[in-house]
Amino acid sequence: MIATQEEMVEARVPLPYRDQCAHLLIPLNKCRQAEFYLPWKCETERHAYEKCEYELVMERMLQMQKIREEEAKLKQAQKQGITLIPKTANV
């Protein structure tokens, strides 16, 4: 479930926090305000939000790793593609 722009504006979610986990941040912030930001309250909401954020970071890291591997393959292919002596000359 993804929060809509209207829901995020209504809940006053700051721009840097408007990501795929905003649907978990909205109830967390409501709980925090209702419980006067006591650290031992709203633990389930906080853990759910932090888990979502962690999974997003891990997903981005995997995507970046794939991009780096593809770039390394292209660089390796370019190095192997440039030969000074053609293969037919060695026959």
All heavy atoms as an XYZ file, in Angstrom:
755
protein
N       0.845     -1.176      0.000
C       0.000      0.000      0.000
C       0.891      1.240      0.000
O       1.807      1.353      0.794
C      -0.882     -0.011      1.253
C      -1.765      1.188      1.382
S      -2.734      1.060      2.888
C      -2.710      2.735      3.389
N       0.615      2.144     -0.887
C       1.387      3.371     -1.006
C       0.471      4.541     -0.664
O      -0.680      4.598     -1.087
C       1.942      3.539     -2.434
C       2.788      2.336     -2.834
C       2.720      4.827     -2.577
C       4.052      2.163     -2.048
N       0.997      5.478      0.129
C       0.228      6.660      0.496
C       0.169      7.607     -0.706
O       1.141      7.773     -1.434
C       0.874      7.357      1.683
N      -0.976      8.239     -0.889
C      -1.131      9.188     -1.985
C      -0.547     10.536     -1.588
O      -0.270     10.790     -0.408
C      -2.614      9.363     -2.346
O      -3.297      9.918     -1.218
C      -3.251      8.041     -2.735
N      -0.364     11.392     -2.585
C       0.159     12.728     -2.320
C      -0.763     13.490     -1.365
O      -0.280     14.181     -0.469
C       0.289     13.519     -3.623
C       1.528     13.208     -4.422
C       2.788     13.622     -3.698
O       3.518     12.760     -3.246
N       3.069     14.895     -3.597
N      -2.063     13.345     -1.547
C      -3.015     14.057     -0.689
C      -2.899     13.606      0.761
O      -2.943     14.423      1.685
C      -4.460     13.856     -1.189
C      -4.754     14.493     -2.530
C      -4.284     13.651     -3.708
O      -4.131     12.417     -3.550
O      -4.029     14.243     -4.773
N      -2.740     12.291      0.957
C      -2.594     11.767      2.314
C      -1.307     12.279      2.964
O      -1.304     12.634      4.143
C      -2.578     10.240      2.297
C      -3.907      9.617      1.948
C      -3.814      8.123      1.763
O      -2.700      7.597      1.558
O      -4.871      7.472      1.827
N      -0.243     12.334      2.192
C       1.026     12.804      2.747
C       0.982     14.302      3.062
O       1.537     14.737      4.071
C       2.172     12.486      1.788
C       2.488     11.007      1.728
S       3.941     10.600      0.762
C       3.267     10.611     -0.888
N       0.307     15.061      2.214
C       0.173     16.498      2.479
C      -0.690     16.708      3.711
O      -0.372     17.534      4.582
C      -0.420     17.223      1.252
C      -0.824     18.647      1.592
C       0.562     17.211      0.101
N      -1.784     15.964      3.808
C      -2.690     16.079      4.947
C      -1.988     15.703      6.251
O      -2.201     16.333      7.291
C      -3.905     15.177      4.735
C      -4.957     15.282      5.809
C      -6.126     14.366      5.516
O      -6.589     14.338      4.363
O      -6.558     13.663      6.455
N      -1.124     14.692      6.207
C      -0.407     14.251      7.403
C       0.853     15.082      7.644
O       1.563     14.855      8.612
C      -0.042     12.782      7.282
N       1.139     16.015      6.769
C       2.312     16.898      6.858
C       3.621     16.108      6.920
O       4.498     16.393      7.741
C       2.202     17.831      8.045
C       1.099     18.859      7.889
C       1.200     19.892      8.960
N      -0.106     19.973      9.611
C      -0.311     20.537     10.776
N       0.679     21.061     11.440
N      -1.509     20.579     11.296
N       3.733     15.144      6.047
C       4.965     14.365      5.954
C       5.998     15.225      5.220
O       5.727     15.716      4.123
C       4.730     13.044      5.191
C       6.028     12.282      4.997
C       3.709     12.191      5.914
N       7.189     15.426      5.805
C       8.209     16.230      5.129
C       8.628     15.596      3.796
O       8.582     14.371      3.629
C       9.380     16.231      6.110
C       8.785     15.872      7.424
C       7.606     15.010      7.132
N       9.040     16.411      2.853
C       9.401     15.925      1.522
C      10.447     14.813      1.528
O      10.309     13.842      0.782
C       9.878     17.087      0.641
C       8.783     18.052      0.192
C       9.398     19.207     -0.582
C       7.755     17.348     -0.656
N      11.509     14.899      2.333
C      12.496     13.805      2.285
C      11.950     12.449      2.731
O      12.536     11.417      2.422
C      13.593     14.262      3.250
C      13.413     15.719      3.406
C      11.968     15.993      3.177
N      10.841     12.434      3.432
C      10.272     11.181      3.942
C       9.141     10.652      3.074
O       8.519      9.656      3.420
C       9.773     11.375      5.372
C      10.893     11.674      6.334
C      11.198     12.981      6.687
C      11.661     10.655      6.876
C      12.233     13.261      7.563
C      12.698     10.922      7.746
C      12.977     12.227      8.078
O      14.012     12.503      8.932
N       8.884     11.272      1.959
C       7.797     10.828      1.072
C       8.335      9.786      0.106
O       8.631     10.057     -1.043
C       7.197     12.014      0.326
C       6.488     12.960      1.254
C       5.809     14.079      0.524
N       5.252     15.033      1.491
C       4.537     16.075      1.165
N       4.275     16.332     -0.091
N       4.072     16.877      2.094
N       8.439      8.571      0.589
C       8.914      7.466     -0.231
C       7.922      6.317     -0.139
O       6.765      6.516      0.244
C      10.325      7.047      0.196
C      10.409      6.676      1.671
O       9.364      6.648      2.346
O      11.525      6.406      2.153
N       8.355      5.121     -0.489
C       7.461      3.961     -0.477
C       7.056      3.539      0.925
O       6.168      2.711      1.084
C       8.114      2.776     -1.192
C       8.198      2.937     -2.678
C       9.479      3.607     -3.134
O      10.253      4.108     -2.333
N       9.708      3.623     -4.428
N       7.692      4.082      1.963
C       7.359      3.728      3.340
C       6.500      4.787      4.029
O       6.241      4.682      5.225
C       8.631      3.506      4.139
S       9.628      2.146      3.517
N       6.052      5.781      3.303
C       5.273      6.863      3.909
C       3.950      6.346      4.475
O       3.438      6.901      5.453
C       5.007      7.966      2.897
N       3.423      5.277      3.883
C       2.163      4.733      4.394
C       2.336      4.164      5.808
O       1.358      4.022      6.537
C       1.608      3.670      3.442
C       2.433      2.424      3.376
N       3.609      2.346      2.657
C       2.256      1.217      3.946
C       4.114      1.135      2.781
N       3.307      0.422      3.567
N       3.569      3.858      6.200
C       3.833      3.393      7.563
C       4.232      4.553      8.481
O       4.056      4.472      9.695
C       4.953      2.350      7.554
C       4.633      1.067      6.801
C       5.876      0.206      6.663
C       3.531      0.303      7.492
N       4.782      5.600      7.905
C       5.197      6.750      8.696
C       3.998      7.548      9.208
O       4.034      8.074     10.321
C       6.118      7.659      7.869
C       6.664      8.882      8.570
C       7.526      8.477      9.763
C       7.448      9.739      7.600
N       2.936      7.632      8.428
C       1.757      8.417      8.829
C       1.159      7.889     10.135
O       0.994      8.658     11.085
C       0.728      8.468      7.676
C       1.321      9.264      6.499
C      -0.586      9.076      8.142
C       0.517      9.184      5.226
N       0.843      6.589     10.253
C       0.317      6.110     11.542
C       1.334      6.186     12.667
O       0.973      6.401     13.831
C      -0.108      4.670     11.288
C       0.369      4.310      9.957
C       0.803      5.545      9.249
N       2.622      6.038     12.345
C       3.667      6.153     13.363
C       3.683      7.566     13.946
O       3.720      7.740     15.168
C       5.036      5.804     12.777
C       6.239      6.036     13.693
C       6.132      5.191     14.950
C       7.527      5.747     12.946
N       3.629      8.564     13.094
C       3.627      9.944     13.590
C       2.361     10.263     14.387
O       2.420     10.975     15.393
C       3.802     10.929     12.441
C       5.224     10.973     11.945
O       6.141     10.557     12.635
N       5.408     11.460     10.735
N       1.225      9.721     13.949
C      -0.013      9.933     14.710
C       0.096      9.297     16.094
O      -0.311      9.893     17.096
C      -1.208      9.358     13.948
C      -1.611     10.180     12.758
C      -2.804      9.565     12.039
C      -3.152     10.374     10.795
N      -4.279      9.782     10.059
N       0.657      8.100     16.147
C       0.833      7.413     17.427
C       1.803      8.185     18.313
O       1.571      8.335     19.514
C       1.338      5.994     17.191
S       1.620      5.049     18.695
N       2.879      8.669     17.737
C       3.861      9.435     18.507
C       3.232     10.685     19.118
O       3.479     11.009     20.281
C       5.036      9.833     17.621
C       5.987      8.704     17.325
C       7.066      9.159     16.382
N       8.108      8.146     16.240
C       9.037      8.177     15.309
N       9.080      9.165     14.433
N       9.954      7.234     15.250
N       2.437     11.389     18.346
C       1.786     12.595     18.867
C       0.790     12.247     19.965
O       0.691     12.952     20.970
C       1.094     13.350     17.741
C       2.067     14.032     16.800
C       1.384     14.651     15.607
O       0.193     14.488     15.393
N       2.164     15.365     14.793
N       0.054     11.158     19.780
C      -0.934     10.757     20.781
C      -0.269     10.299     22.079
O      -0.833     10.475     23.169
C      -1.810      9.633     20.229
N       0.923      9.731     21.982
C       1.622      9.188     23.151
C       2.722     10.118     23.661
O       3.568      9.709     24.455
C       2.213      7.811     22.825
C       1.187      6.777     22.428
C       0.250      6.405     23.555
O       0.610      6.582     24.737
O      -0.854      5.926     23.250
N       2.739     11.363     23.193
C       3.703     12.376     23.647
C       5.153     11.950     23.420
O       6.033     12.239     24.228
C       3.472     12.720     25.118
C       2.093     13.243     25.381
C       1.160     12.450     26.053
C       1.721     14.504     24.970
C      -0.124     12.914     26.292
C       0.436     14.967     25.216
C      -0.485     14.183     25.875
N       5.390     11.266     22.312
C       6.734     10.858     21.885
C       7.494     10.029     22.921
O       8.718     10.079     22.989
C       7.570     12.078     21.473
C       7.076     12.709     20.201
C       6.097     13.684     20.225
C       7.577     12.299     18.982
C       5.631     14.258     19.045
C       7.118     12.871     17.797
C       6.148     13.843     17.838
O       5.677     14.409     16.684
N       6.779      9.266     23.727
C       7.440      8.374     24.688
C       8.124      7.248     23.909
O       7.516      6.616     23.047
C       6.429      7.807     25.674
C       5.787      8.845     26.611
C       4.680      8.208     27.422
C       6.833      9.451     27.522
N       9.410      6.991     24.181
C      10.162      6.046     23.353
C       9.680      4.605     23.434
O       9.902      3.829     22.505
C      11.599      6.168     23.872
C      11.501      6.831     25.186
C      10.230      7.616     25.207
N       9.029      4.199     24.512
C       8.583      2.813     24.633
C       7.180      2.607     24.059
O       6.687      1.489     24.028
C       8.627      2.357     26.090
C       7.798      3.182     27.014
C       6.469      3.009     27.307
C       8.214      4.317     27.758
N       6.044      3.964     28.182
C       7.105      4.796     28.483
C       9.421      5.001     27.888
C       7.159      5.897     29.315
C       9.472      6.089     28.729
C       8.356      6.530     29.427
N       6.570      3.665     23.593
C       5.260      3.547     22.950
C       5.457      3.425     21.438
O       6.494      3.785     20.900
C       4.403      4.781     23.255
C       4.173      5.046     24.712
C       3.160      4.099     25.269
C       2.869      4.453     26.732
N       1.725      3.744     27.220
N       4.479      2.929     20.760
C       4.455      2.835     19.284
C       5.607      1.991     18.731
O       6.100      2.253     17.633
C       4.495      4.226     18.654
S       3.296      5.380     19.314
N       6.032      0.993     19.474
C       7.164      0.176     19.027
C       6.839     -0.618     17.768
O       7.678     -0.720     16.872
C       7.610     -0.771     20.132
C       8.345     -0.077     21.246
C       8.844     -1.049     22.305
O       8.488     -2.247     22.248
O       9.592     -0.595     23.182
N       5.651     -1.175     17.674
C       5.318     -1.984     16.499
C       5.300     -1.128     15.241
O       5.796     -1.561     14.198
C       3.966     -2.692     16.680
O       2.946     -1.722     16.955
C       4.030     -3.698     17.809
N       4.743      0.082     15.335
C       4.715      0.979     14.185
C       6.127      1.400     13.789
O       6.472      1.450     12.607
C       3.864      2.226     14.466
C       2.393      1.970     14.613
C       1.965      1.674     16.049
O       2.845      1.431     16.908
O       0.752      1.668     16.303
N       6.955      1.686     14.792
C       8.325      2.127     14.517
C       9.127      1.009     13.860
O       9.856      1.237     12.884
C       9.015      2.570     15.797
C      10.424      3.104     15.571
C      11.020      3.690     16.831
N      11.015      2.766     17.946
C      12.042      1.968     18.266
N      13.140      2.003     17.559
N      11.957      1.158     19.305
N       8.986     -0.210     14.377
C       9.729     -1.328     13.809
C       9.279     -1.627     12.381
O      10.108     -1.942     11.515
C       9.606     -2.569     14.688
C      10.402     -2.479     15.950
N      11.767     -2.388     15.961
C      10.025     -2.445     17.248
C      12.195     -2.307     17.204
N      11.154     -2.329     18.009
N       7.988     -1.522     12.129
C       7.486     -1.752     10.772
C       8.049     -0.703      9.810
O       8.485     -1.031      8.694
C       5.962     -1.715     10.763
N       8.075      0.555     10.242
C       8.603      1.629      9.401
C      10.106      1.441      9.169
O      10.583      1.560      8.039
C       8.326      2.989     10.039
C       8.956      4.135      9.295
C       8.452      4.531      8.049
C      10.051      4.811      9.807
C       9.040      5.569      7.357
C      10.640      5.847      9.110
C      10.129      6.228      7.884
O      10.719      7.250      7.187
N      10.858      1.135     10.218
C      12.295      0.962     10.075
C      12.634     -0.246      9.205
O      13.593     -0.208      8.432
C      12.954      0.834     11.443
C      12.976      2.144     12.205
C      13.546      2.017     13.607
O      13.795      0.880     14.061
O      13.723      3.069     14.241
N      11.850     -1.297      9.292
C      12.069     -2.467      8.445
C      11.833     -2.119      6.982
O      12.608     -2.511      6.109
C      11.146     -3.616      8.864
C      11.338     -4.862      8.037
C      10.405     -5.962      8.458
C      10.610     -7.164      7.559
N       9.610     -8.194      7.771
N      10.786     -1.359      6.728
C      10.490     -0.927      5.355
C      11.631     -0.084      4.809
O      12.080     -0.282      3.674
C       9.179     -0.151      5.337
S       8.682      0.407      3.690
N      12.135      0.857      5.591
C      13.246      1.706      5.164
C      14.503      0.868      4.911
O      15.219      1.096      3.935
C      13.541      2.790      6.204
C      12.522      3.905      6.236
C      12.544      4.771      4.991
O      13.600      4.912      4.356
O      11.485      5.322      4.662
N      14.763     -0.104      5.775
C      15.923     -0.983      5.609
C      15.823     -1.766      4.308
O      16.794     -1.879      3.559
C      16.033     -1.934      6.801
C      17.088     -2.984      6.651
C      18.423     -2.675      6.844
C      16.755     -4.288      6.300
C      19.414     -3.637      6.698
C      17.728     -5.253      6.146
C      19.053     -4.924      6.353
O      20.020     -5.883      6.193
N      14.637     -2.292      4.025
C      14.446     -3.054      2.798
C      14.625     -2.175      1.566
O      15.160     -2.626      0.543
C      13.079     -3.730      2.801
C      12.997     -4.866      3.793
C      11.601     -5.432      3.946
O      10.641     -4.858      3.377
O      11.461     -6.451      4.645
N      14.200     -0.919      1.637
C      14.410      0.001      0.523
C      15.896      0.248      0.283
O      16.361      0.262     -0.856
C      13.714      1.342      0.788
C      12.237      1.438      0.481
C      11.713      2.818      0.843
C      11.972      1.155     -0.974
N      16.644      0.439      1.356
C      18.090      0.663      1.227
C      18.756     -0.561      0.622
O      19.602     -0.447     -0.277
C      18.702      1.022      2.593
C      20.214      0.980      2.536
C      18.231      2.376      3.043
N      18.399     -1.737      1.101
C      18.996     -2.959      0.579
C      18.652     -3.151     -0.903
O      19.496     -3.581     -1.695
C      18.548     -4.170      1.392
C      19.016     -4.130      2.835
S      20.785     -3.860      3.020
C      21.422     -5.418      2.517
N      17.432     -2.820     -1.279
C      17.020     -2.926     -2.674
C      17.838     -1.987     -3.557
O      18.307     -2.371     -4.631
C      15.530     -2.595     -2.784
C      14.938     -2.797     -4.149
C      13.452     -2.508     -4.153
O      12.745     -3.013     -3.265
O      13.011     -1.766     -5.048
N      18.055     -0.746     -3.082
C      18.864      0.204     -3.838
C      20.313     -0.265     -3.940
O      20.961     -0.090     -4.980
C      18.808      1.589     -3.199
C      17.507      2.318     -3.450
C      17.616      3.777     -3.089
N      17.920      4.010     -1.696
C      17.024      4.281     -0.756
N      15.748      4.342     -1.067
N      17.397      4.498      0.487
N      20.825     -0.867     -2.875
C      22.205     -1.375     -2.907
C      22.350     -2.506     -3.920
O      23.343     -2.572     -4.653
C      22.625     -1.841     -1.518
C      22.894     -0.707     -0.560
S      23.287     -1.236      1.107
C      24.689     -2.274      0.857
N      21.360     -3.395     -3.991
C      21.408     -4.485     -4.959
C      21.333     -3.950     -6.382
O      22.041     -4.437     -7.275
C      20.269     -5.476     -4.708
C      20.442     -6.389     -3.501
C      19.180     -7.209     -3.278
C      21.640     -7.292     -3.687
N      20.488     -2.947     -6.606
C      20.388     -2.351     -7.934
C      21.708     -1.702     -8.331
O      22.170     -1.837     -9.473
C      19.262     -1.322     -7.980
C      17.885     -1.923     -7.929
C      16.788     -0.867     -7.830
O      17.058      0.316     -7.646
N      15.544     -1.304     -7.956
N      22.356     -0.998     -7.397
C      23.624     -0.354     -7.691
C      24.712     -1.392     -7.945
O      25.559     -1.202     -8.825
C      24.020      0.570     -6.531
C      25.134      1.490     -6.863
S      24.644      2.592     -8.183
C      26.224      3.044     -8.829
N      24.681     -2.493     -7.225
C      25.655     -3.556     -7.440
C      25.500     -4.143     -8.843
O      26.488     -4.388     -9.530
C      25.490     -4.641     -6.390
C      26.492     -5.765     -6.518
C      26.299     -6.823     -5.448
O      25.378     -6.749     -4.644
N      27.170     -7.806     -5.452
N      24.255     -4.341     -9.294
C      24.012     -4.859    -10.638
C      24.521     -3.885    -11.690
O      25.121     -4.289    -12.686
C      22.528     -5.138    -10.845
C      22.023     -6.343    -10.108
C      20.544     -6.548    -10.333
C      20.024     -7.708     -9.508
N      18.572     -7.895     -9.677
N      24.296     -2.598    -11.470
C      24.766     -1.578    -12.410
C      26.290     -1.597    -12.483
O      26.875     -1.546    -13.572
C      24.243     -0.182    -12.006
C      22.738     -0.110    -12.235
C      24.968      0.920    -12.776
C      22.084      1.128    -11.655
N      26.951     -1.688    -11.340
C      28.423     -1.735    -11.318
C      28.948     -2.984    -12.010
O      29.965     -2.932    -12.717
C      28.923     -1.669     -9.883
C      28.784     -0.293     -9.282
C      29.393     -0.237     -7.907
N      29.224      1.102     -7.355
C      28.978      1.354     -6.091
N      28.889      0.374     -5.220
N      28.836      2.594     -5.669
N      28.285     -4.118    -11.814
C      28.716     -5.344    -12.479
C      28.575     -5.232    -13.991
O      29.453     -5.664    -14.737
C      27.919     -6.539    -11.953
C      28.283     -6.950    -10.544
C      27.369     -8.018     -9.982
O      26.403     -8.426    -10.674
O      27.609     -8.462     -8.847
N      27.474     -4.642    -14.454
C      27.276     -4.453    -15.891
C      28.325     -3.518    -16.469
O      28.846     -3.761    -17.563
C      25.878     -3.910    -16.163
C      24.776     -4.914    -15.927
C      23.387     -4.316    -16.074
O      23.276     -3.120    -16.453
O      22.410     -5.032    -15.812
N      28.642     -2.447    -15.741
C      29.676     -1.519    -16.203
C      31.035     -2.200    -16.261
O      31.813     -1.970    -17.185
C      29.729     -0.288    -15.298
C      28.561      0.641    -15.469
C      28.580      1.813    -14.495
O      29.427      1.823    -13.573
O      27.737      2.708    -14.654
N      31.313     -3.054    -15.278
C      32.584     -3.779    -15.269
C      32.656     -4.750    -16.453
O      33.711     -4.888    -17.090
C      32.761     -4.528    -13.957
N      31.552     -5.407    -16.775
C      31.522     -6.305    -17.923
C      31.759     -5.538    -19.214
O      32.499     -5.995    -20.098
C      30.184     -7.045    -17.992
C      30.024     -8.148    -16.976
C      28.675     -8.813    -17.125
C      28.449     -9.853    -16.035
N      27.102    -10.457    -16.142
N      31.134     -4.375    -19.349
C      31.333     -3.570    -20.552
C      32.772     -3.095    -20.665
O      33.362     -3.118    -21.747
C      30.381     -2.366    -20.552
C      28.913     -2.657    -20.807
C      28.075     -1.392    -20.621
C      28.723     -3.208    -22.201
N      33.340     -2.682    -19.550
C      34.726     -2.221    -19.553
C      35.664     -3.371    -19.916
O      36.609     -3.193    -20.684
C      35.091     -1.648    -18.186
C      36.440     -0.970    -18.152
C      36.735     -0.458    -16.758
C      36.432      1.015    -16.707
N      36.855      1.618    -15.417
N      35.393     -4.552    -19.373
C      36.206     -5.728    -19.672
C      36.078     -6.095    -21.141
O      37.069     -6.443    -21.796
C      35.786     -6.901    -18.782
C      36.682     -8.097    -18.868
C      38.029     -7.847    -18.212
O      38.247     -6.860    -17.525
N      38.963     -8.744    -18.454
N      34.863     -6.018    -21.681
C      34.646     -6.343    -23.088
C      35.358     -5.344    -23.983
O      35.902     -5.721    -25.034
C      33.156     -6.364    -23.398
N      35.386     -4.093    -23.588
C      36.090     -3.093    -24.385
C      37.587     -3.341    -24.358
O      38.277     -3.174    -25.363
C      35.782     -1.693    -23.869
C      34.382     -1.221    -24.187
C      34.069      0.142    -23.574
O      34.825      0.645    -22.761
N      32.935      0.709    -23.961
N      38.125     -3.752    -23.215
C      39.552     -4.058    -23.128
C      39.905     -5.261    -23.996
O      40.941     -5.285    -24.652
C      39.959     -4.345    -21.687
C      40.101     -3.123    -20.830
C      40.600     -3.505    -19.445
C      40.752     -2.283    -18.570
N      41.231     -2.636    -17.226
N      39.056     -6.260    -23.985
C      39.327     -7.471    -24.766
C      39.094     -7.233    -26.246
O      39.666     -7.904    -27.084
C      38.461     -8.625    -24.282
C      38.841     -9.119    -22.908
C      37.914    -10.209    -22.418
O      36.926    -10.527    -23.069
N      38.229    -10.779    -21.269
N      38.246     -6.294    -26.589
C      37.921     -6.020    -27.984
C      39.041     -5.322    -28.725
O      39.159     -5.415    -29.937
N      39.918     -4.643    -28.050
C      41.007     -3.907    -28.685
C      42.248     -4.799    -28.672
O      42.851     -5.057    -27.638
C      41.287     -2.585    -27.945
C      40.049     -1.711    -27.945
C      42.470     -1.871    -28.573
C      40.180     -0.458    -27.111
N      42.625     -5.277    -29.848
C      43.828     -6.089    -29.965
C      44.770     -5.434    -30.965
O      44.350     -4.886    -31.985
C      43.492     -7.514    -30.431
O      42.793     -7.442    -31.655
C      42.649     -8.245    -29.404
N      46.047     -5.500    -30.693
C      47.025     -4.904    -31.581
C      47.338     -5.815    -32.764
O      47.600     -5.350    -33.858
C      48.308     -4.576    -30.806
C      48.133     -3.562    -29.672
C      49.443     -3.401    -28.914
C      47.666     -2.230    -30.221
N      47.322     -7.117    -32.539
C      47.609     -8.078    -33.617
C      46.327     -8.848    -33.886
O      45.790     -9.492    -32.994
C      48.737     -9.029    -33.205
C      49.987     -8.231    -32.872
C      48.996    -10.054    -34.296
C      51.090     -9.067    -32.270
N      45.819     -8.805    -35.111
C      44.604     -9.557    -35.417
C      44.842    -11.053    -35.256
O      45.956    -11.561    -35.421
C      44.309     -9.211    -36.866
C      45.146     -8.040    -37.187
C      46.282     -8.020    -36.235
N      43.803    -11.791    -34.944
C      43.911    -13.232    -34.723
C      44.316    -13.954    -36.006
O      44.952    -14.991    -35.970
C      42.602    -13.791    -34.196
C      42.292    -13.332    -32.777
C      41.010    -13.949    -32.291
C      40.737    -13.444    -30.885
N      39.496    -14.005    -30.348
N      43.955    -13.417    -37.147
C      44.294    -14.091    -38.404
C      45.780    -14.041    -38.686
O      46.314    -14.872    -39.413
C      43.520    -13.457    -39.575
O      43.796    -12.058    -39.604
C      42.034    -13.688    -39.398
N      46.491    -13.102    -38.126
C      47.923    -12.990    -38.369
C      48.712    -14.078    -37.644
O      49.827    -14.394    -38.026
C      48.428    -11.624    -37.925
N      48.148    -14.658    -36.594
C      48.838    -15.682    -35.825
C      48.678    -17.070    -36.420
O      49.224    -18.030    -35.906
C      48.339    -15.689    -34.385
C      48.703    -14.403    -33.659
O      49.693    -13.763    -34.022
N      47.928    -14.059    -32.674
N      47.937    -17.227    -37.476
C      47.656    -18.539    -38.052
C      48.829    -19.090    -38.761
O      49.666    -18.625    -39.341
C      46.424    -18.492    -38.988
C      46.188    -19.819    -39.644
C      45.224    -18.052    -38.190
